[in-house]
Amino acid sequence: MSKDKRETRPESSEVVNRRAFLQVAAVAVAGASVASGIPEIAAAQKSRSDHGGGSLYMQANEIQNAVIHYRRDAEGTLTEVERVPTGGSGSGVVSPIYHISRPNDHEGAGSVILSPDRRLLFTTNAGDNSVSSFAVGEQGKLTLVDVKRTGNPTNGGAKSVAYAPSSRTLFVVHTFGPDHLRLMSVDEKGNLKARPEQYSVNTKDWPNRGPTMAVLSPDGKFLIIGTTFDELPSKTYPDGSLVIWIPHGPDGSLHIIGSNAPDPNGLVVFPVGGDGTLGAAKFQDAKGASPFYIAFLRRRPDTFIVGYALSDACAMATIDGDGKINVGPLVKVDTSAGLPSELCWLAVSPDDRTVYATNFGYSYLSSFRIDGNTLSIAKDPACPKVPGDGTFRALNATVSSGASDNWLTPDGAYLYQIYGNASALVGYATQPDGSLQEITRVKIPYNSPQGLAGF
């Protein structure tokens, strides 16, 4: 992205006014945090950011793993600041699931996260099933604090983390089970300690399932696990494409390996105890195939959006005080390019009005509009396709750059998207109609990068 292109980006008065509104809204949310009794969090956030931009973090996921730290300026442009080794091993370009070189080799989300007070950053190391913790200093600079194995013995699987600050518990999701979920304790400095608890998302009928991510409900009472496979893929056709229909059951009839298709058990809900231990899992109906991603709304803490990798859709859902989930109608993207779109990663705007969804198979994003309890398409596609190097084909057999993790700035002004097979991290300016306008692009490692978090 040239300087001239950045400087000639059109800024209509509507876009400027919206951006100003979003910035005011973000300030109001911070003020509400202070008013609601958590001023220490607001103070820590203020000390680590300014009106001129912020920081963005991505794990390289190379064999010698590192977190890449980018400085984000007021115009959304990214500049690499540092690469800090994690002390652990990434999975590299070879997918732990598919055993080939491909983008999105974690087949998961949430591999890099910040603590709510932004004092600590956590990242998985899929190659050796460890987690690294970093202290976040001035200007977002990182200092490695600790790296510890999770206890899951099957390397290539640590893919997603969620953190409960009330109990200082880190929940780590793995591709391979049966102990898909392991717990770690975090002390006040960020030192880690693996805990003995282990939990599974397997069922009696499906002993080899594949989860994607863990998300804590805003009240901290429930941990929700997304899933994508009932049976991890292990076979390919002669042309190399994946076999997703397998014989299953006493009659050997064909069954799609995507979770919740049709077995109504794709969302797994664990009650969370005061010390971080989990109660018995409730397997619930996601109403669509492969409920990959869960994103809670900010202003309605009982409401979240689900992104479906094989149903090519998003849906609004709610969770009640007993952990029961109710999912609304699925809203599908245009699938004329081929099935499935592999719609996986989501970002929700701070005003809870727009959802940005990444289509892994299509190499672009789509956007949805939230109006009360109604979800609808805003822009599909929301941006032009970003081509890869031509070597990778998605499940729908189209050549793809494997768009994976995305991240939206706290004021909702800019969204950043990983395109692993294009070796690109692309930044977009969000537009009022739900479209995205490219404003920055940086080169990243080929195929392997995972996870985005920032402020």
C-alpha positions as CSV (number, residue, x, y, z in Angstrom):
1,M,0.0,0.0,0.0
2,S,1.6,3.2,-1.2
3,K,1.6,6.4,0.8
4,D,-0.2,8.1,-2.1
5,K,-3.0,5.5,-2.0
6,R,-3.4,5.9,1.7
7,E,-3.6,9.7,1.4
8,T,-6.1,9.7,-1.5
9,R,-8.5,7.4,0.4
10,P,-11.9,9.2,0.1
11,E,-13.3,10.4,3.4
12,S,-16.9,11.5,3.0
13,S,-18.5,13.6,5.6
14,E,-20.8,10.7,6.4
15,V,-17.8,8.4,7.1
16,V,-16.0,11.1,9.2
17,N,-19.1,11.8,11.2
18,R,-19.7,8.1,11.8
19,R,-16.1,7.6,12.9
20,A,-16.4,10.5,15.3
21,F,-19.6,9.0,16.7
22,L,-17.9,5.6,17.2
23,Q,-15.0,7.3,19.0
24,V,-17.4,9.1,21.4
25,A,-19.3,5.8,22.0
26,A,-16.0,4.1,22.9
27,V,-15.2,6.8,25.4
28,A,-18.7,6.5,26.8
29,V,-18.2,2.7,27.3
30,A,-15.0,3.3,29.1
31,G,-16.7,5.9,31.3
32,A,-19.5,3.3,32.1
33,S,-16.8,0.9,33.2
34,V,-15.6,3.4,35.8
35,A,-19.1,4.1,36.9
36,S,-19.9,0.4,37.3
37,G,-17.1,-0.1,39.8
38,I,-14.1,-1.2,37.7
39,P,-12.0,2.0,37.4
40,E,-8.7,0.0,37.6
41,I,-9.6,-1.6,34.2
42,A,-10.4,1.7,32.6
43,A,-7.2,3.2,34.0
44,A,-5.1,0.4,32.7
45,Q,-6.7,0.6,29.3
46,K,-6.1,4.4,29.1
47,S,-2.5,4.0,30.0
48,R,-1.9,1.6,27.2
49,S,-3.6,3.4,24.3
50,D,-4.1,6.9,23.0
51,H,-6.1,8.8,20.5
52,G,-3.4,8.3,17.8
53,G,-3.9,4.6,17.4
54,G,-3.0,1.4,19.2
55,S,-1.4,-2.0,19.0
56,L,-2.3,-5.2,17.1
57,Y,-0.8,-8.7,17.9
58,M,-0.7,-11.8,15.7
59,Q,1.1,-15.1,16.3
60,A,3.4,-16.2,13.5
61,N,2.7,-19.8,14.3
62,E,6.0,-20.8,12.8
63,I,8.0,-23.7,14.2
64,Q,9.9,-21.2,16.3
65,N,6.8,-19.3,17.3
66,A,6.7,-15.5,17.9
67,V,4.1,-12.8,18.5
68,I,4.3,-10.1,15.9
69,H,3.5,-6.7,17.3
70,Y,2.2,-3.9,15.0
71,R,1.7,-0.3,15.7
72,R,-1.6,1.0,14.4
73,D,-1.6,4.8,13.7
74,A,-4.6,7.2,13.6
75,E,-5.3,6.4,10.0
76,G,-5.3,2.6,10.6
77,T,-1.9,2.0,8.9
78,L,0.1,-0.8,10.4
79,T,3.9,-0.8,11.1
80,E,5.7,-3.8,12.5
81,V,7.3,-2.9,15.9
82,E,8.8,-6.2,17.1
83,R,8.7,-10.0,17.0
84,V,8.9,-11.5,20.4
85,P,9.6,-15.3,20.7
86,T,7.0,-17.2,22.6
87,G,9.4,-19.8,23.8
88,G,7.1,-22.5,22.3
89,S,6.6,-24.2,19.0
90,G,4.0,-23.3,16.4
91,S,2.6,-25.9,14.0
92,G,4.2,-24.2,11.0
93,V,2.7,-24.3,7.5
94,V,1.6,-28.0,7.8
95,S,-1.9,-28.4,9.2
96,P,-2.2,-30.7,12.2
97,I,-5.7,-31.8,10.9
98,Y,-5.1,-32.1,7.2
99,H,-1.4,-32.9,7.1
100,I,-0.7,-30.6,4.2
101,S,0.6,-27.0,3.8
102,R,-2.4,-24.8,4.0
103,P,-3.7,-21.6,5.7
104,N,-5.7,-21.7,8.9
105,D,-4.0,-24.8,10.0
106,H,-5.4,-24.4,13.6
107,E,-9.0,-24.7,12.3
108,G,-9.9,-22.6,15.3
109,A,-10.2,-19.1,16.7
110,G,-9.0,-17.1,19.7
111,S,-5.4,-18.2,19.7
112,V,-4.2,-14.8,20.8
113,I,-6.1,-12.8,23.5
114,L,-5.6,-9.9,25.9
115,S,-6.7,-10.0,29.6
116,P,-9.6,-7.5,30.2
117,D,-7.3,-5.0,31.9
118,R,-4.8,-5.3,29.0
119,R,-1.9,-6.1,31.3
120,L,-1.3,-9.6,29.9
121,L,-1.4,-11.3,26.5
122,F,-1.8,-15.0,26.1
123,T,-1.0,-17.1,23.0
124,T,-1.2,-20.8,22.2
125,N,1.8,-22.8,20.8
126,A,0.1,-25.5,18.7
127,G,3.3,-27.4,17.9
128,D,4.1,-28.4,21.5
129,N,0.7,-27.8,23.2
130,S,1.9,-24.9,25.4
131,V,0.7,-21.5,26.2
132,S,2.8,-18.3,26.6
133,S,2.1,-15.3,28.7
134,F,3.4,-11.8,28.1
135,A,3.4,-8.6,30.1
136,V,2.0,-5.6,28.1
137,G,4.0,-2.5,28.7
138,E,4.1,1.1,27.5
139,Q,3.2,1.5,23.8
140,G,2.1,-2.1,23.9
141,K,5.6,-3.6,24.1
142,L,5.7,-7.2,25.1
143,T,7.8,-9.0,27.6
144,L,7.7,-12.8,27.8
145,V,6.7,-13.9,31.3
146,D,6.2,-17.6,31.1
147,V,5.5,-20.6,28.8
148,K,4.1,-23.9,30.0
149,R,2.7,-27.1,28.5
150,T,-1.0,-27.6,28.9
151,G,-1.0,-31.3,29.7
152,N,-2.7,-32.5,26.5
153,P,-0.3,-35.1,25.1
154,T,-1.1,-34.8,21.4
155,N,1.0,-32.1,19.8
156,G,-0.4,-29.9,17.1
157,G,-3.6,-29.1,18.8
158,A,-3.6,-26.1,21.3
159,K,-5.8,-23.6,19.4
160,S,-7.9,-21.3,21.5
161,V,-7.8,-19.6,24.9
162,A,-10.3,-17.8,27.1
163,Y,-9.5,-16.1,30.4
164,A,-11.6,-15.7,33.6
165,P,-10.0,-12.9,35.6
166,S,-12.1,-13.5,38.7
167,S,-10.5,-16.9,39.2
168,R,-7.3,-16.3,37.2
169,T,-8.1,-19.3,35.1
170,L,-7.1,-19.9,31.5
171,F,-9.2,-22.3,29.4
172,V,-7.3,-23.9,26.6
173,V,-9.0,-25.7,23.7
174,H,-7.2,-28.4,21.7
175,T,-8.0,-30.0,18.3
176,F,-7.3,-33.5,19.6
177,G,-9.0,-35.1,22.6
178,P,-10.4,-36.7,24.5
179,D,-9.1,-34.0,26.8
180,H,-10.1,-31.2,24.4
181,L,-10.2,-28.6,27.2
182,R,-7.4,-28.1,29.8
183,L,-7.1,-25.5,32.5
184,M,-4.2,-23.3,33.6
185,S,-3.8,-21.0,36.6
186,V,-2.4,-17.5,36.1
187,D,-0.8,-15.5,39.0
188,E,-0.8,-11.7,39.2
189,K,2.4,-11.5,37.3
190,G,1.3,-13.8,34.5
191,N,3.1,-17.0,35.5
192,L,1.3,-20.1,34.4
193,K,0.6,-23.4,36.1
194,A,-1.2,-26.4,34.4
195,R,-4.1,-27.8,36.3
196,P,-5.2,-31.4,36.4
197,E,-8.8,-30.8,35.2
198,Q,-9.7,-32.0,31.7
199,Y,-12.9,-31.9,29.7
200,S,-14.1,-33.4,26.4
201,V,-16.6,-32.4,23.7
202,N,-16.9,-36.0,22.5
203,T,-20.2,-37.8,22.6
204,K,-21.0,-41.5,22.8
205,D,-21.7,-41.6,19.0
206,W,-18.8,-39.3,18.1
207,P,-15.6,-40.1,20.1
208,N,-13.3,-38.0,17.8
209,R,-14.9,-34.6,17.6
210,G,-13.2,-31.3,16.6
211,P,-13.8,-28.1,18.7
212,T,-12.9,-24.7,17.4
213,M,-12.9,-22.1,20.2
214,A,-13.9,-21.3,23.8
215,V,-15.8,-18.1,24.8
216,L,-16.9,-17.0,28.3
217,S,-20.3,-15.5,28.7
218,P,-20.0,-11.8,29.8
219,D,-21.2,-12.7,33.3
220,G,-18.5,-15.4,33.6
221,K,-21.1,-18.1,34.4
222,F,-20.7,-20.2,31.3
223,L,-18.0,-21.4,28.9
224,I,-19.3,-22.1,25.4
225,I,-17.3,-24.3,23.0
226,G,-17.9,-24.1,19.3
227,T,-17.3,-27.2,17.1
228,T,-16.8,-27.9,13.5
229,F,-16.3,-31.7,13.1
230,D,-18.0,-34.7,14.5
231,E,-15.2,-36.8,13.0
232,L,-11.9,-35.3,12.2
233,P,-11.2,-35.5,8.4
234,S,-8.8,-38.3,7.5
235,K,-9.6,-39.2,3.9
236,T,-9.2,-37.5,0.5
237,Y,-10.4,-38.2,-3.0
238,P,-7.8,-38.9,-5.7
239,D,-7.8,-35.3,-6.6
240,G,-6.8,-34.4,-3.1
241,S,-10.2,-32.9,-2.1
242,L,-11.6,-33.8,1.4
243,V,-14.1,-36.6,2.0
244,I,-16.7,-35.0,4.2
245,W,-19.3,-37.8,4.0
246,I,-18.6,-41.0,5.8
247,P,-20.4,-44.2,6.6
248,H,-21.8,-44.0,10.1
249,G,-24.3,-46.0,12.3
250,P,-25.4,-49.6,12.2
251,D,-26.7,-49.4,8.6
252,G,-23.5,-47.7,7.3
253,S,-25.5,-44.8,5.8
254,L,-23.5,-41.7,4.8
255,H,-23.2,-38.9,7.3
256,I,-21.6,-35.5,6.9
257,I,-18.7,-35.1,9.3
258,G,-19.7,-31.5,10.1
259,S,-21.0,-31.1,13.7
260,N,-24.7,-30.4,14.3
261,A,-25.5,-31.9,10.9
262,P,-28.0,-33.1,11.8
263,D,-27.2,-34.3,15.4
264,P,-28.4,-31.3,17.6
265,N,-25.3,-31.1,19.8
266,G,-22.9,-28.6,18.1
267,L,-22.7,-26.0,20.9
268,V,-21.3,-27.3,24.2
269,V,-22.0,-25.3,27.4
270,F,-20.1,-25.8,30.6
271,P,-21.2,-24.0,33.9
272,V,-18.1,-22.2,35.4
273,G,-17.4,-22.5,39.2
274,G,-15.9,-19.8,41.3
275,D,-12.5,-21.4,41.1
276,G,-12.7,-22.0,37.4
277,T,-13.6,-25.6,37.5
278,L,-16.4,-26.7,35.1
279,G,-19.6,-28.5,35.7
280,A,-21.2,-31.1,33.5
281,A,-21.4,-30.2,29.8
282,K,-24.8,-29.5,28.1
283,F,-24.8,-30.4,24.4
284,Q,-27.2,-28.1,22.6
285,D,-28.7,-27.5,19.1
286,A,-26.9,-24.8,17.1
287,K,-29.6,-25.2,14.4
288,G,-26.9,-25.3,11.7
289,A,-23.8,-27.2,10.5
290,S,-20.4,-26.5,12.1
291,P,-21.1,-23.7,14.6
292,F,-17.6,-22.4,14.4
293,Y,-17.5,-19.0,16.0
294,I,-19.3,-17.3,19.0
295,A,-19.3,-13.5,19.4
296,F,-21.3,-11.9,22.2
297,L,-22.9,-8.5,21.8
298,R,-21.5,-5.8,24.1
299,R,-24.8,-4.2,25.1
300,R,-26.9,-7.3,25.4
301,P,-24.8,-9.8,27.4
302,D,-27.3,-12.6,27.0
303,T,-27.1,-12.4,23.2
304,F,-24.5,-13.7,20.8
305,I,-23.9,-14.3,17.0
306,V,-23.0,-17.7,15.7
307,G,-20.9,-18.2,12.5
308,Y,-21.4,-21.5,10.7
309,A,-18.6,-23.0,8.6
310,L,-20.8,-25.5,6.6
311,S,-24.2,-23.8,6.8
312,D,-22.7,-20.6,5.2
313,A,-24.6,-18.4,7.6
314,C,-24.8,-16.4,10.8
315,A,-27.6,-16.5,13.4
316,M,-28.5,-14.6,16.6
317,A,-28.8,-16.7,19.8
318,T,-29.4,-16.1,23.4
319,I,-28.4,-17.9,26.6
320,D,-30.5,-17.8,29.8
321,G,-29.5,-18.1,33.5
322,D,-29.5,-21.9,33.3
323,G,-27.2,-22.0,30.3
324,K,-30.0,-22.9,27.8
325,I,-29.3,-21.7,24.3
326,N,-32.0,-20.5,21.9
327,V,-30.9,-19.9,18.3
328,G,-32.8,-17.8,15.8
329,P,-33.1,-18.2,12.0
330,L,-30.0,-18.7,9.9
331,V,-29.1,-15.9,7.5
332,K,-27.1,-17.2,4.6
333,V,-24.5,-15.5,2.4
334,D,-24.5,-15.9,-1.4
335,T,-23.0,-19.3,-2.1
336,S,-23.0,-19.2,-5.9
337,A,-19.2,-19.5,-5.9
338,G,-19.6,-23.0,-4.4
339,L,-20.5,-24.8,-1.2
340,P,-19.5,-24.4,1.5
341,S,-18.3,-20.8,2.0
342,E,-16.6,-21.8,5.3
343,L,-17.9,-18.8,7.0
344,C,-15.9,-18.9,10.3
345,W,-14.5,-15.7,12.0
346,L,-16.7,-12.9,13.3
347,A,-16.3,-9.3,14.6
348,V,-19.1,-7.3,16.1
349,S,-19.1,-3.5,15.9
350,P,-19.1,-1.7,19.3
351,D,-22.6,-0.4,18.7
352,D,-23.9,-3.9,18.2
353,R,-25.3,-3.0,14.7
354,T,-22.9,-4.7,12.3
355,V,-21.3,-8.1,12.1
356,Y,-18.3,-8.8,9.8
357,A,-17.9,-12.5,8.8
358,T,-14.9,-14.0,7.1
359,N,-15.5,-16.5,4.4
360,F,-12.4,-18.8,4.3
361,G,-13.4,-20.4,1.1
362,Y,-14.2,-17.2,-0.8
363,S,-11.2,-15.1,0.2
364,Y,-13.4,-12.1,1.4
365,L,-15.7,-10.9,4.1
366,S,-19.5,-10.4,4.2
367,S,-21.3,-8.1,6.6
368,F,-24.6,-8.4,8.4
369,R,-26.9,-5.8,10.0
370,I,-28.4,-6.2,13.5
371,D,-31.7,-4.5,14.0
372,G,-33.3,-5.4,17.3
373,N,-33.7,-9.2,17.1
374,T,-33.4,-9.3,13.4
375,L,-30.2,-10.2,11.5
376,S,-29.9,-9.5,7.8
377,I,-27.3,-9.2,5.0
378,A,-25.7,-5.7,4.8
379,K,-23.0,-6.3,2.1
380,D,-22.1,-9.6,0.5
381,P,-19.3,-9.4,-0.4
382,A,-18.2,-6.5,1.8
383,C,-14.8,-6.2,0.1
384,P,-13.0,-7.5,-3.0
385,K,-11.6,-11.0,-3.0
386,V,-7.9,-11.2,-2.0
387,P,-6.2,-13.8,-4.2
388,G,-3.6,-16.2,-2.9
389,D,-0.7,-17.8,-4.7
390,G,-3.0,-20.3,-6.5
391,T,-1.8,-23.4,-4.6
392,F,-4.7,-23.8,-2.2
393,R,-8.2,-25.0,-2.8
394,A,-10.9,-24.7,-0.1
395,L,-13.7,-27.4,0.5
396,N,-15.7,-25.9,-2.3
397,A,-12.8,-26.5,-4.7
398,T,-12.3,-22.8,-5.4
399,V,-8.8,-21.4,-5.3
400,S,-8.6,-19.5,-2.0
401,S,-6.2,-17.3,0.0
402,G,-7.6,-18.8,3.2
403,A,-9.0,-15.7,4.9
404,S,-9.0,-16.5,8.6
405,D,-8.8,-14.5,11.9
406,N,-10.0,-10.9,11.9
407,W,-10.1,-8.1,14.5
408,L,-12.1,-4.9,14.8
409,T,-10.7,-1.8,16.6
410,P,-12.5,-0.7,19.8
411,D,-14.1,2.3,18.0
412,G,-15.2,0.2,15.1
413,A,-13.4,2.3,12.6
414,Y,-10.9,-0.3,11.2
415,L,-11.0,-4.1,10.7
416,Y,-7.9,-6.3,10.1
417,Q,-8.0,-9.6,8.2
418,I,-5.4,-12.4,7.8
419,Y,-5.0,-13.9,4.3
420,G,-2.5,-16.6,5.0
421,N,-2.0,-18.0,1.5
422,A,-1.5,-14.4,0.2
423,S,1.0,-13.7,3.0
424,A,-1.0,-10.6,3.8
425,L,-2.5,-8.9,6.7
426,V,-5.0,-6.4,5.3
427,G,-6.6,-3.4,7.1
428,Y,-9.9,-1.9,6.1
429,A,-11.8,1.2,7.0
430,T,-15.4,0.3,7.9
431,Q,-18.2,2.1,6.0
432,P,-21.7,3.0,7.1
433,D,-23.3,0.6,4.6
434,G,-21.3,-2.4,5.9
435,S,-18.7,-2.4,3.2
436,L,-14.9,-2.3,3.8
437,Q,-12.3,-0.2,2.1
438,E,-8.7,-1.3,2.1
439,I,-6.3,1.2,3.6
440,T,-3.2,-0.8,4.6
441,R,-1.5,-4.1,3.9
442,V,1.6,-5.7,5.4
443,K,3.5,-8.9,4.5
444,I,3.2,-11.8,6.9
445,P,4.6,-15.3,7.1
446,Y,3.2,-17.7,4.5
447,N,0.2,-19.8,5.5
448,S,1.0,-20.2,9.2
449,P,-0.1,-17.0,11.0
450,Q,-3.0,-17.2,13.4
451,G,-4.9,-15.1,15.9
452,L,-5.4,-11.3,16.2
453,A,-5.9,-9.2,19.3
454,G,-5.3,-5.6,20.1
455,F,-6.4,-2.3,21.4
